[in-house]
């Protein structure tokens, strides 16, 4: 009995935390005493900091120039918004894209970012987000049919398990890749010699470089399967594969490294159908500031919070001045270790 009792005591003692300040929660800590004066000063300080910060953020957001077109999804390919056929300036009779929106009187400093915007497209749907094979997108074709199950319902031709019937890449995201293309020109004027001048742009930088380098890689040209995307590393494809979190979103299409001053027109190959889900498509041109794109929410949030803090400080100050409440002796809250 004595041995058992001794073992039991040793077992209990071994579970006790060591007698240290950290484990016994005796570390020194600062605990502020919330007197009326301290609370009022705290609210005033927060308000005096937040309001100027909010104003700076709001000014930075307002400095961004952003122009959005009307929805162009109802304009059929090959016709303008008034229903008349319109061809490219080259005079091609076989390639007549939809001309829908003119951007007039622009004054935008480089770099200018061109986006396509979509409405009512739920890329955040659970089944849609999961419908991809990251290993296949990285160029690894040594995958079994079971490992491609996430790609359902767009895994292979006729849902076959044969390797030669597997889509490259598989999944709903790759299947629904955006296909509209655009061309921006400066409208004819005396400055342009009476002809339309194409505006140069670049796709460098529209996709995350880390995605291009580590998440996407092309399979061999002779790879077994049905190739649906020629280049897995194409920036437009990489941008599309990073799904949006909301049903209304925009994705970066091109970057224009020159100022846009004057009148411009967008020629659109309108091939991406959005009528099945009652969606809409737009073109957005935007500049940026040191804060990023146009987003006044953060500035308004800081200003509102700062204003509320100042208002609370005034209310508490008036309350303390009119009917102060006696506080206890704070010296009794001090103790020696």
Beta strands, then each sheet from edge to edge (+ up, - down):
strand 1: 66-68
strand 2: 98-108
strand 3: 112-119
strand 4: 167-168
strand 5: 181-186
strand 6: 197-198
strand 7: 226-227
strand 8: 249-256
strand 9: 260-269
strand 10: 280-286
sheet 1: 1+ 10- 3+ 8-
sheet 2: 2+ 9- 5+ 6-
sheet 3: 4+ 7+
end
